Amino acid sequence: MNAPLESQSGLQDSTKSGEWRPVPPANSVADSAEEALYEVRRKIYPRSTTGAFSSWRVWLIVITQVIYYGMPWLQWNDRQAVLFDLGARKFYIFGLVLWPQDVIYLAVLLVISAFALFLFTAIAGRLFCGYACPQTVYTEMFMWIERRVEGDRIARIRLDGDPWSVRKLRLKATKHSLWVLIALWTGFTFIGYFAPIRELGADILHFEIGPWQAFWMLFYAFATWGNAGFMREQVCKYMCPYARFQSVMVDRDTYVVTYDVGRGEPRGSRSRKVDHREQGLGDCVNCSICVQVCPTGIDIREGLQYECIGCGACIDACNQVMDKMAYPRGLIRYTSENAMRQGLSTSEARKRLIRPRTIIYSVLWLAVVAGFVGSLAMRDPLKVDIIRDRGALGREVEGRWIENVYRLQLINTTEAPMQFRVSAQSDELSGLVVEYDHAAEVLSPTSNRLLPIRVRVPIDDGKQGTYKINVTVTAEAEGRGASQIKQSTSFIVPRNL
């Protein structure tokens, strides 16, 4: 197997890869490049396979789609459990309500995802791509329908090569009808995360859906149908940035799908009745089934390539061939380059997964996750912002008060009513009085309000100047303890009073 950083070009150096594939001459490289340009349009017909990795892939597809399609239908506190209400600028995630002021949590969540990507890639390559990436998931779903309607690999190749007939038209129409239904349901579910899905469904049934909702639903459905039905591996090869920068996150101890060159070469066909070792052959029978089952159409025997999504389909297929030939399994397997070259056992290779790179990624990831969870747990349910009324910096009232006017923006992030009261303190001014509409001392659930307040000080206690004061809002929601927020502002005593 070639080193991850060296294999991105698809060319192996004989001095670095066990003398099994020499570097081709310059004209061969040019021919290969020209051939690759033509292969961009070559349709791939993946062959179906069964095995441990195929079963894992099916189960993860089921789990991810149950979560995706089912989540918008869950209810929580008489509302949709997960709803990103862009119009009201509120994100509901079960019992958590996030406001625009909480955008920092989105940034931290992106950092957590990035560190998780680095960690999992350093351990086992493109696991996300092979098992949970939406492109892979929907491609697998569409290919499953394709196999059920048109047949397996050979049947599909023959069907595409046959001239148009009633049978071919019927099969193609059936396949695309099922694809479109899944795509539309996927687009409908996607919009259901941003608009109440039950109301959205009723609007669609009564043809009352809004133009923007209809546009995004159809756009997402079209993208699903096009990417999973037609572009497929082209997205992984040419559009996905992860395929391009994965090489900087893996090293020689990363677990990747690997072909055992020393055991498999030289490859060649043979009878099961003869001793292939006496004929000078390796265990690879050169059946090319590993290529036929690959969803991106690569030959894993040529070394690690950036197009490999780590799905393990070639492992399942090769193991079946090895069983038929009565050879040991694992000619293609998940292992590291160092394990392959140095002949390490499985336990020795797994021990090398714990190394400085993965330890650093793990520590950073756990630290950020702990900070994220702790911040959410200690998040104050009340948010306060104070704004000075710029139209009246300071004024005399009733001949005995100096008054400044402010506006408090109060946000109740809980789903329970909140009682509050406002007070003011200062180390430089005595006798501060806060006046506001006390009848409005209740904040409705998940609501915000601008509350005008007037802060007064006796005219004899204030000398001309600007003073720092603290406005304190104390609030208590049902089922929660008291919350107290302090905001600093300035109090102006004008001249010539």
SETI-67840 format. One record per residue (C-alpha): residue in three letters; y, x, z. Coordinates in Angstrom, 1 decimal, always signed. Layout:
// SETI-67840
(pt ALA (Y X Z))
...
This chain:
// SETI-67840
(pt MET (+0.0 +0.0 +0.0))
(pt ASN (+3.5 +1.2 -0.8))
(pt ALA (+6.2 +1.6 +1.8))
(pt PRO (+8.4 -1.5 +2.2))
(pt LEU (+11.6 +0.3 +1.2))
(pt GLU (+9.9 +2.0 -1.7))
(pt SER (+8.1 -1.0 -3.1))
(pt GLN (+11.0 -3.2 -4.0))
(pt SER (+11.2 -1.7 -7.4))
(pt GLY (+7.5 -2.5 -8.0))
(pt LEU (+6.8 +1.2 -8.9))
(pt GLN (+4.6 +3.5 -6.7))
(pt ASP (+4.8 +7.2 -6.4))
(pt SER (+1.4 +8.9 -6.6))
(pt THR (+2.4 +11.3 -3.8))
(pt LYS (+3.2 +8.5 -1.5))
(pt SER (+0.7 +5.8 -2.2))
(pt GLY (-2.7 +7.4 -2.0))
(pt GLU (-3.0 +8.7 -5.6))
(pt TRP (-4.1 +5.2 -6.8))
(pt ARG (-1.2 +4.3 -9.1))
(pt PRO (+0.8 +6.9 -10.9))
(pt VAL (+4.5 +6.4 -11.9))
(pt PRO (+4.5 +5.1 -15.5))
(pt PRO (+6.5 +7.0 -18.1))
(pt ALA (+10.1 +6.0 -18.9))
(pt ASN (+9.2 +3.9 -22.0))
(pt SER (+6.7 +1.9 -19.9))
(pt VAL (+9.4 +1.2 -17.3))
(pt ALA (+11.7 -0.1 -20.1))
(pt ASP (+8.8 -2.2 -21.5))
(pt SER (+8.1 -3.6 -18.1))
(pt ALA (+11.7 -4.5 -17.5))
(pt GLU (+11.9 -6.3 -20.9))
(pt GLU (+8.7 -8.1 -20.1))
(pt ALA (+10.1 -9.2 -16.7))
(pt LEU (+13.1 -10.7 -18.5))
(pt TYR (+10.8 -12.9 -20.6))
(pt GLU (+8.6 -13.8 -17.6))
(pt VAL (+11.6 -15.5 -15.9))
(pt ARG (+10.7 -18.6 -18.0))
(pt ARG (+7.0 -18.3 -17.6))
(pt LYS (+5.6 -21.3 -15.8))
(pt ILE (+3.2 -20.6 -12.9))
(pt TYR (+0.2 -22.8 -12.3))
(pt PRO (-0.9 -22.0 -8.7))
(pt ARG (-4.6 -22.7 -8.0))
(pt SER (-5.5 -24.7 -4.9))
(pt THR (-7.2 -22.9 -2.1))
(pt THR (-8.6 -23.5 +1.4))
(pt GLY (-8.8 -21.4 +4.4))
(pt ALA (-7.2 -20.5 +7.7))
(pt PHE (-3.8 -19.7 +6.3))
(pt SER (-3.8 -22.7 +4.1))
(pt SER (-4.6 -24.9 +7.1))
(pt TRP (-1.7 -23.3 +9.1))
(pt ARG (+0.6 -24.0 +6.2))
(pt VAL (-0.5 -27.7 +6.0))
(pt TRP (+0.0 -28.2 +9.7))
(pt LEU (+3.4 -26.6 +9.7))
(pt ILE (+4.5 -28.8 +6.7))
(pt VAL (+3.3 -31.9 +8.6))
(pt ILE (+5.1 -30.9 +11.8))
(pt THR (+8.4 -29.9 +10.2))
(pt GLN (+8.5 -33.1 +8.1))
(pt VAL (+7.6 -35.4 +11.0))
(pt ILE (+10.6 -33.8 +12.8))
(pt TYR (+12.9 -34.0 +9.8))
(pt TYR (+12.0 -37.6 +8.7))
(pt GLY (+11.5 -39.0 +12.2))
(pt MET (+14.4 -37.5 +14.2))
(pt PRO (+17.2 -39.8 +12.8))
(pt TRP (+15.2 -42.9 +13.9))
(pt LEU (+15.0 -41.9 +17.6))
(pt GLN (+17.3 -43.7 +19.9))
(pt TRP (+19.1 -42.4 +23.0))
(pt ASN (+21.4 -44.4 +25.2))
(pt ASP (+21.6 -47.2 +22.7))
(pt ARG (+22.6 -44.8 +19.9))
(pt GLN (+21.0 -42.5 +17.4))
(pt ALA (+19.6 -39.5 +19.3))
(pt VAL (+20.7 -36.9 +16.7))
(pt LEU (+23.9 -37.8 +14.8))
(pt PHE (+26.5 -35.5 +13.4))
(pt ASP (+29.4 -38.0 +13.2))
(pt LEU (+31.9 -36.2 +11.1))
(pt GLY (+34.3 -39.1 +10.9))
(pt ALA (+34.6 -39.4 +14.7))
(pt ARG (+34.3 -35.6 +15.0))
(pt LYS (+31.4 -35.8 +17.5))
(pt PHE (+27.9 -34.3 +17.4))
(pt TYR (+25.3 -36.2 +19.3))
(pt ILE (+22.2 -34.2 +20.2))
(pt PHE (+20.2 -36.4 +22.6))
(pt GLY (+22.1 -36.3 +25.9))
(pt LEU (+24.6 -33.7 +24.6))
(pt VAL (+27.9 -34.6 +23.0))
(pt LEU (+29.8 -31.8 +21.2))
(pt TRP (+33.4 -32.0 +20.1))
(pt PRO (+35.5 -29.8 +17.7))
(pt GLN (+36.5 -27.7 +20.8))
(pt ASP (+32.8 -26.8 +21.1))
(pt VAL (+32.6 -25.0 +17.8))
(pt ILE (+31.8 -21.8 +19.7))
(pt TYR (+28.3 -23.2 +20.3))
(pt LEU (+27.8 -23.4 +16.6))
(pt ALA (+28.8 -19.7 +16.2))
(pt VAL (+26.4 -18.7 +19.0))
(pt LEU (+23.6 -20.7 +17.5))
(pt LEU (+24.1 -18.9 +14.2))
(pt VAL (+23.9 -15.6 +16.1))
(pt ILE (+20.6 -16.7 +17.8))
(pt SER (+19.2 -17.6 +14.4))
(pt ALA (+20.1 -14.3 +13.0))
(pt PHE (+18.5 -12.3 +15.8))
(pt ALA (+15.4 -14.5 +15.5))
(pt LEU (+15.2 -13.8 +11.8))
(pt PHE (+15.5 -10.0 +12.4))
(pt LEU (+12.9 -10.1 +15.2))
(pt PHE (+10.3 -12.2 +13.3))
(pt THR (+10.8 -10.2 +10.1))
(pt ALA (+10.4 -6.9 +11.9))
(pt ILE (+7.1 -8.2 +13.4))
(pt ALA (+5.4 -10.0 +10.5))
(pt GLY (+7.6 -10.1 +7.4))
(pt ARG (+8.6 -13.3 +5.7))
(pt LEU (+6.7 -15.8 +7.9))
(pt PHE (+9.5 -18.3 +7.7))
(pt CYS (+9.5 -18.2 +3.9))
(pt GLY (+5.7 -18.8 +3.7))
(pt TYR (+5.4 -21.6 +6.3))
(pt ALA (+8.6 -23.3 +7.2))
(pt CYS (+11.3 -22.7 +4.6))
(pt PRO (+12.4 -26.0 +3.1))
(pt GLN (+11.9 -24.6 -0.4))
(pt THR (+8.3 -23.7 +0.4))
(pt VAL (+7.6 -26.9 +2.2))
(pt TYR (+8.8 -29.2 -0.5))
(pt THR (+7.3 -27.1 -3.3))
(pt GLU (+3.9 -27.4 -1.5))
(pt MET (+4.4 -31.2 -1.2))
(pt PHE (+5.2 -31.5 -4.8))
(pt MET (+2.3 -29.3 -5.9))
(pt TRP (-0.1 -31.4 -3.8))
(pt ILE (+1.1 -34.5 -5.7))
(pt GLU (+0.8 -32.6 -9.0))
(pt ARG (-2.8 -31.6 -8.3))
(pt ARG (-3.8 -35.1 -7.3))
(pt VAL (-2.3 -36.6 -10.4))
(pt GLU (-2.9 -33.9 -13.1))
(pt GLY (-5.7 -31.9 -11.6))
(pt ASP (-6.1 -28.3 -10.5))
(pt ARG (-4.8 -25.2 -12.4))
(pt ILE (-7.0 -25.3 -15.5))
(pt ALA (-6.5 -29.0 -16.0))
(pt ARG (-2.7 -28.7 -15.7))
(pt ILE (-2.6 -25.8 -18.2))
(pt ARG (-4.6 -27.8 -20.7))
(pt LEU (-2.5 -31.0 -20.1))
(pt ASP (+0.7 -29.1 -20.8))
(pt GLY (-0.8 -27.5 -23.9))
(pt ASP (-2.0 -30.8 -25.3))
(pt PRO (+0.2 -32.9 -27.6))
(pt TRP (+1.9 -36.0 -26.2))
(pt SER (-0.4 -39.0 -25.8))
(pt VAL (-0.5 -42.2 -23.8))
(pt ARG (-2.6 -40.4 -21.1))
(pt LYS (-0.3 -37.4 -20.9))
(pt LEU (+2.8 -39.7 -20.7))
(pt ARG (+1.1 -41.8 -18.0))
(pt LEU (+0.2 -38.8 -15.8))
(pt LYS (+3.7 -37.2 -16.2))
(pt ALA (+5.4 -40.5 -15.4))
(pt THR (+3.3 -41.0 -12.3))
(pt LYS (+3.9 -37.5 -11.1))
(pt HIS (+7.7 -37.7 -11.6))
(pt SER (+7.9 -41.2 -10.1))
(pt LEU (+6.2 -39.9 -6.9))
(pt TRP (+8.5 -36.8 -6.9))
(pt VAL (+11.6 -39.0 -7.3))
(pt LEU (+10.5 -41.3 -4.4))
(pt ILE (+10.1 -38.3 -2.1))
(pt ALA (+13.3 -36.8 -3.2))
(pt LEU (+15.3 -40.0 -2.7))
(pt TRP (+13.7 -40.5 +0.8))
(pt THR (+14.6 -36.9 +1.6))
(pt GLY (+18.2 -37.5 +0.5))
(pt PHE (+18.4 -40.7 +2.4))
(pt THR (+17.1 -39.0 +5.6))
(pt PHE (+19.6 -36.1 +5.1))
(pt ILE (+22.6 -38.6 +5.0))
(pt GLY (+21.0 -40.3 +8.0))
(pt TYR (+21.9 -37.3 +10.1))
(pt PHE (+25.6 -37.8 +9.4))
(pt ALA (+25.8 -41.6 +9.3))
(pt PRO (+23.7 -44.1 +11.5))
(pt ILE (+20.5 -44.3 +9.5))
(pt ARG (+19.7 -47.9 +10.4))
(pt GLU (+23.1 -49.1 +9.2))
(pt LEU (+22.8 -46.8 +6.2))
(pt GLY (+19.5 -48.5 +5.3))
(pt ALA (+20.9 -51.9 +5.6))
(pt ASP (+23.9 -50.9 +3.4))
(pt ILE (+21.6 -49.6 +0.7))
(pt LEU (+19.5 -52.8 +0.8))
(pt HIS (+22.7 -54.9 +0.4))
(pt PHE (+24.2 -52.5 -2.2))
(pt GLU (+27.1 -51.8 +0.1))
(pt ILE (+26.7 -48.0 +0.5))
(pt GLY (+29.9 -46.0 +0.3))
(pt PRO (+30.6 -43.8 -2.8))
(pt TRP (+30.5 -40.5 -0.9))
(pt GLN (+27.3 -41.4 +0.9))
(pt ALA (+25.7 -42.4 -2.4))
(pt PHE (+26.9 -39.2 -4.0))
(pt TRP (+25.5 -36.9 -1.4))
(pt MET (+22.2 -38.8 -1.1))
(pt LEU (+21.7 -38.6 -4.9))
(pt PHE (+22.9 -35.0 -5.0))
(pt TYR (+20.4 -33.9 -2.2))
(pt ALA (+17.7 -35.9 -3.9))
(pt PHE (+18.4 -34.2 -7.2))
(pt ALA (+18.4 -30.8 -5.6))
(pt THR (+15.0 -31.5 -3.9))
(pt TRP (+13.5 -32.8 -7.2))
(pt GLY (+14.9 -29.9 -9.2))
(pt ASN (+14.1 -27.0 -6.8))
(pt ALA (+10.7 -28.2 -5.7))
(pt GLY (+9.6 -29.7 -9.0))
(pt PHE (+10.9 -27.2 -11.5))
(pt MET (+12.6 -24.1 -10.2))
(pt ARG (+10.0 -23.4 -7.4))
(pt GLU (+9.4 -19.7 -7.2))
(pt GLN (+12.6 -19.0 -9.2))
(pt VAL (+14.6 -19.9 -6.1))
(pt CYS (+12.6 -17.5 -4.0))
(pt LYS (+12.9 -14.7 -6.5))
(pt TYR (+16.4 -15.0 -7.8))
(pt MET (+18.5 -17.3 -5.6))
(pt CYS (+17.3 -16.6 -2.0))
(pt PRO (+19.3 -13.7 -0.5))
(pt TYR (+16.6 -13.1 +2.2))
(pt ALA (+14.2 -11.8 -0.5))
(pt ARG (+16.7 -9.0 -1.3))
(pt PHE (+17.6 -7.7 +2.2))
(pt GLN (+14.2 -8.1 +3.9))
(pt SER (+13.4 -4.5 +3.1))
(pt VAL (+16.0 -3.3 +5.7))
(pt MET (+14.3 -5.3 +8.4))
(pt VAL (+10.7 -4.1 +7.9))
(pt ASP (+9.1 -0.7 +8.5))
(pt ARG (+5.6 +0.8 +8.2))
(pt ASP (+4.4 -1.0 +11.4))
(pt THR (+5.4 -4.5 +10.2))
(pt TYR (+2.5 -6.9 +9.6))
(pt VAL (+2.6 -8.0 +5.9))
(pt VAL (+0.1 -9.3 +3.4))
(pt THR (-1.7 -6.1 +2.3))
(pt TYR (-4.4 -5.1 -0.2))
(pt ASP (-6.8 -2.5 +1.0))
(pt VAL (-6.5 +0.1 -1.8))
(pt GLY (-9.0 +2.5 -0.3))
(pt ARG (-11.7 -0.2 +0.0))
(pt GLY (-10.9 -2.1 -3.2))
(pt GLU (-10.4 +0.6 -5.8))
(pt PRO (-11.6 +1.2 -8.4))
(pt ARG (-11.9 -2.5 -9.1))
(pt GLY (-14.2 -4.0 -11.7))
(pt SER (-16.6 -6.8 -12.4))
(pt ARG (-20.2 -6.5 -11.3))
(pt SER (-23.4 -8.4 -10.5))
(pt ARG (-24.1 -9.4 -7.0))
(pt LYS (-27.6 -7.9 -7.3))
(pt VAL (-26.5 -4.3 -7.9))
(pt ASP (-25.0 -1.8 -5.4))
(pt HIS (-21.4 -1.5 -6.6))
(pt ARG (-21.0 +1.7 -4.6))
(pt GLU (-23.6 +3.4 -6.7))
(pt GLN (-21.7 +2.3 -9.8))
(pt GLY (-18.5 +3.9 -8.3))
(pt LEU (-16.8 +0.6 -7.8))
(pt GLY (-14.7 -0.7 -4.9))
(pt ASP (-15.0 -4.1 -3.3))
(pt CYS (-12.4 -5.7 -5.6))
(pt VAL (-14.3 -7.6 -8.4))
(pt ASN (-11.1 -8.0 -10.4))
(pt CYS (-11.4 -11.8 -10.5))
(pt SER (-7.6 -12.2 -10.4))
(pt ILE (-8.0 -15.3 -8.1))
(pt CYS (-5.5 -13.7 -5.7))
(pt VAL (-3.0 -13.9 -8.6))
(pt GLN (-3.9 -17.4 -9.6))
(pt VAL (-3.3 -18.9 -6.1))
(pt CYS (+0.0 -17.0 -5.5))
(pt PRO (+2.9 -19.5 -5.6))
(pt THR (+5.3 -16.8 -6.9))
(pt GLY (+2.8 -15.4 -9.4))
(pt ILE (+2.6 -11.8 -8.2))
(pt ASP (-0.4 -9.5 -8.0))
(pt ILE (-0.6 -8.3 -4.4))
(pt ARG (-2.9 -5.5 -5.5))
(pt GLU (+0.2 -3.8 -7.0))
(pt GLY (+1.7 -3.3 -3.6))
(pt LEU (+4.2 -5.2 -1.5))
(pt GLN (+6.9 -6.8 -3.6))
(pt TYR (+10.0 -8.6 -2.6))
(pt GLU (+8.7 -11.8 -4.3))
(pt CYS (+5.9 -12.1 -1.8))
(pt ILE (+6.7 -14.9 +0.7))
(pt GLY (+3.8 -14.0 +3.0))
(pt CYS (+2.0 -17.4 +2.7))
(pt GLY (-1.5 -15.9 +2.9))
(pt ALA (-2.9 -17.9 +0.0))
(pt CYS (-4.3 -14.7 -1.5))
(pt ILE (-6.0 -13.8 +1.7))
(pt ASP (-7.8 -17.1 +1.8))
(pt ALA (-8.8 -16.8 -1.8))
(pt CYS (-10.0 -13.3 -1.5))
(pt ASN (-12.0 -14.0 +1.6))
(pt GLN (-13.9 -16.8 -0.3))
(pt VAL (-14.8 -14.3 -3.1))
(pt MET (-15.9 -11.7 -0.5))
(pt ASP (-18.2 -14.4 +1.1))
(pt LYS (-19.7 -15.1 -2.3))
(pt MET (-20.3 -11.4 -2.9))
(pt ALA (-21.6 -10.9 +0.6))
(pt TYR (-18.9 -8.3 +1.2))
(pt PRO (-16.9 -8.0 +4.5))
(pt ARG (-13.8 -10.1 +4.6))
(pt GLY (-10.3 -8.6 +4.8))
(pt LEU (-9.9 -6.8 +1.5))
(pt ILE (-6.5 -8.6 +1.5))
(pt ARG (-5.3 -9.2 +5.0))
(pt TYR (-2.3 -9.2 +7.3))
(pt THR (-1.9 -5.7 +8.6))
(pt SER (+0.7 -2.9 +8.6))
(pt GLU (+1.0 +0.1 +6.2))
(pt ASN (+0.4 +2.6 +9.0))
(pt ALA (-2.7 +0.7 +10.0))
(pt MET (-4.0 +0.8 +6.4))
(pt ARG (-3.2 +4.5 +5.8))
(pt GLN (-4.3 +5.8 +9.2))
(pt GLY (-7.4 +3.5 +9.6))
(pt LEU (-6.1 +1.9 +12.8))
(pt SER (-8.1 -0.9 +14.4))
(pt THR (-6.6 -4.3 +14.8))
(pt SER (-5.8 -3.8 +18.5))
(pt GLU (-4.1 -0.4 +17.7))
(pt ALA (-2.0 -1.9 +14.9))
(pt ARG (-0.9 -4.8 +17.2))
(pt LYS (+0.2 -2.4 +19.9))
(pt ARG (+2.6 -0.9 +17.4))
(pt LEU (+4.3 -4.2 +17.0))
(pt ILE (+6.0 -3.4 +20.3))
(pt ARG (+8.4 -0.6 +19.3))
(pt PRO (+12.1 +0.2 +19.8))
(pt ARG (+13.2 -2.1 +17.0))
(pt THR (+11.4 -5.2 +18.1))
(pt ILE (+12.3 -4.5 +21.8))
(pt ILE (+16.0 -4.3 +21.0))
(pt TYR (+15.9 -7.4 +18.9))
(pt SER (+14.0 -9.2 +21.6))
(pt VAL (+16.4 -8.2 +24.4))
(pt LEU (+19.4 -9.1 +22.3))
(pt TRP (+17.9 -12.5 +21.3))
(pt LEU (+16.9 -13.4 +24.9))
(pt ALA (+20.3 -12.4 +26.2))
(pt VAL (+22.1 -14.6 +23.7))
(pt VAL (+19.7 -17.5 +24.3))
(pt ALA (+20.1 -17.2 +28.0))
(pt GLY (+23.9 -17.1 +27.7))
(pt PHE (+23.8 -20.1 +25.3))
(pt VAL (+21.6 -22.2 +27.6))
(pt GLY (+23.6 -21.2 +30.7))
(pt SER (+26.9 -22.0 +29.1))
(pt LEU (+25.6 -25.5 +28.0))
(pt ALA (+24.3 -26.1 +31.5))
(pt MET (+27.6 -25.2 +33.2))
(pt ARG (+29.7 -26.8 +30.5))
(pt ASP (+32.4 -28.9 +32.2))
(pt PRO (+32.2 -32.6 +31.1))
(pt LEU (+36.0 -32.9 +31.2))
(pt LYS (+38.3 -31.1 +28.7))
(pt VAL (+42.1 -30.9 +29.3))
(pt ASP (+45.0 -29.6 +27.3))
(pt ILE (+48.6 -29.9 +28.3))
(pt ILE (+51.5 -30.2 +25.7))
(pt ARG (+55.2 -30.0 +26.6))
(pt ASP (+57.4 -32.7 +25.2))
(pt ARG (+59.8 -30.6 +23.1))
(pt GLY (+62.3 -33.4 +22.8))
(pt ALA (+63.2 -33.2 +26.5))
(pt LEU (+63.0 -29.7 +28.0))
(pt GLY (+64.5 -30.7 +31.4))
(pt ARG (+66.7 -33.5 +32.6))
(pt GLU (+68.3 -35.1 +35.7))
(pt VAL (+66.9 -38.5 +36.7))
(pt GLU (+68.5 -40.9 +39.2))
(pt GLY (+70.9 -38.2 +40.4))
(pt ARG (+68.3 -36.7 +42.6))
(pt TRP (+65.4 -35.5 +40.5))
(pt ILE (+64.8 -32.8 +37.8))
(pt GLU (+62.2 -34.1 +35.4))
(pt ASN (+60.0 -32.5 +32.7))
(pt VAL (+57.8 -34.6 +30.4))
(pt TYR (+54.3 -33.5 +29.2))
(pt ARG (+51.4 -35.0 +27.4))
(pt LEU (+47.9 -34.4 +28.7))
(pt GLN (+45.0 -34.6 +26.2))
(pt LEU (+41.9 -35.7 +28.2))
(pt ILE (+38.4 -35.6 +26.7))
(pt ASN (+35.4 -37.2 +28.4))
(pt THR (+32.3 -35.5 +26.9))
(pt THR (+29.8 -37.6 +28.9))
(pt GLU (+28.4 -41.0 +28.0))
(pt ALA (+29.6 -42.5 +31.3))
(pt PRO (+33.1 -43.8 +32.4))
(pt MET (+35.1 -41.1 +34.2))
(pt GLN (+37.7 -41.7 +37.0))
(pt PHE (+40.5 -39.1 +37.2))
(pt ARG (+43.7 -38.3 +38.9))
(pt VAL (+46.5 -35.8 +38.1))
(pt SER (+48.5 -33.6 +40.5))
(pt ALA (+50.8 -30.5 +40.2))
(pt GLN (+51.3 -27.4 +42.3))
(pt SER (+53.7 -24.4 +42.2))
(pt ASP (+54.2 -21.4 +44.4))
(pt GLU (+57.9 -21.4 +43.5))
(pt LEU (+58.8 -25.1 +43.6))
(pt SER (+58.2 -27.5 +46.5))
(pt GLY (+58.0 -31.2 +46.5))
(pt LEU (+56.5 -31.6 +43.0))
(pt VAL (+55.7 -35.2 +42.1))
(pt VAL (+53.6 -36.4 +39.2))
(pt GLU (+54.2 -39.8 +37.7))
(pt TYR (+52.0 -41.5 +35.1))
(pt ASP (+50.3 -44.9 +34.4))
(pt HIS (+47.8 -45.1 +37.2))
(pt ALA (+46.3 -48.2 +35.6))
(pt ALA (+44.9 -45.8 +32.9))
(pt GLU (+43.0 -43.6 +35.3))
(pt VAL (+39.6 -44.4 +33.6))
(pt LEU (+38.3 -42.5 +30.6))
(pt SER (+35.8 -44.4 +28.5))
(pt PRO (+32.5 -42.6 +27.6))
(pt THR (+32.8 -40.0 +24.9))
(pt SER (+36.5 -40.7 +24.4))
(pt ASN (+39.8 -38.8 +24.3))
(pt ARG (+43.3 -39.9 +25.3))
(pt LEU (+46.9 -38.6 +25.2))
(pt LEU (+48.4 -39.4 +28.6))
(pt PRO (+52.2 -39.0 +29.1))
(pt ILE (+53.1 -37.6 +32.5))
(pt ARG (+56.4 -36.8 +34.2))
(pt VAL (+56.7 -34.0 +36.7))
(pt ARG (+59.6 -34.1 +39.0))
(pt VAL (+61.2 -31.9 +41.7))
(pt PRO (+64.1 -32.7 +44.0))
(pt ILE (+67.4 -31.6 +42.5))
(pt ASP (+68.2 -29.6 +45.6))
(pt ASP (+65.0 -27.6 +45.5))
(pt GLY (+65.3 -26.3 +42.0))
(pt LYS (+67.6 -23.5 +40.8))
(pt GLN (+68.3 -23.0 +37.1))
(pt GLY (+65.4 -21.1 +35.4))
(pt THR (+61.8 -21.4 +34.2))
(pt TYR (+59.0 -21.8 +36.7))
(pt LYS (+55.2 -21.7 +36.4))
(pt ILE (+53.3 -24.8 +37.6))
(pt ASN (+49.6 -25.8 +37.6))
(pt VAL (+48.7 -29.3 +36.6))
(pt THR (+45.3 -30.2 +38.1))
(pt VAL (+43.1 -33.0 +36.7))
(pt THR (+40.2 -34.1 +39.1))
(pt ALA (+37.6 -36.4 +37.6))
(pt GLU (+34.2 -37.8 +38.5))
(pt ALA (+31.7 -39.4 +36.2))
(pt GLU (+28.8 -41.7 +37.2))
(pt GLY (+25.8 -39.6 +38.2))
(pt ARG (+27.8 -36.3 +38.2))
(pt GLY (+29.8 -34.4 +40.7))
(pt ALA (+33.5 -34.0 +40.7))
(pt SER (+35.1 -31.9 +38.0))
(pt GLN (+38.4 -30.1 +38.4))
(pt ILE (+40.4 -28.6 +35.6))
(pt LYS (+43.7 -26.6 +36.0))
(pt GLN (+46.1 -26.0 +33.2))
(pt SER (+49.2 -23.8 +33.6))
(pt THR (+52.6 -24.7 +32.0))
(pt SER (+56.2 -24.1 +32.6))
(pt PHE (+58.8 -26.2 +34.4))
(pt ILE (+62.4 -25.8 +33.2))
(pt VAL (+65.4 -26.4 +35.4))
(pt PRO (+68.4 -26.6 +33.0))
(pt ARG (+71.8 -25.2 +33.8))
(pt ASN (+75.0 -27.2 +34.6))
(pt LEU (+73.3 -29.8 +36.7))
